Amino acid sequence: MNADERHRMTANQEKSPMQKQGWIQMFGIAQAEGELKALYESMRSHSGARPTVYDSPSGDAANIVKAHSLDPEGLRLTFSCSSAIHWSPYSLPWEKREMINTVTSGANNCYY
């Protein structure tokens, strides 16, 4: 264990259980292979309905997408369902959904 790893471990041990942060290994577009790479390409080619605010400035997949990268099938199912709910002709307009998300997050004392 190097000094940096010891420092992180010590810093984490000094925090209360409520202050510890989780970490999820994530794979972006550049690291993706096989099914995950194909899924990222498919998601990118079908992203036209989403507002550009959802595009990552780096051109990589958004972190919320990459957080699912260890399970490509779960990623596909989650975002297929989400797309159908959020971007169909019958869904709430984006601005109204964002307002609901913001108010809900504030009520739950959660950063959104």
Secondary structure, 3 states (H helix, E strand, C coil): CCHHHHHHHHHHHHCCCCCCCCCCCCCCCCCCCHHHHHHHHHHHHCHHHCCHHHCCCCCCCCHHHHCCCCCHHHHHHHHHHHHHHHCCCCCCCHHHHHHHHHHHHHHCCCCC
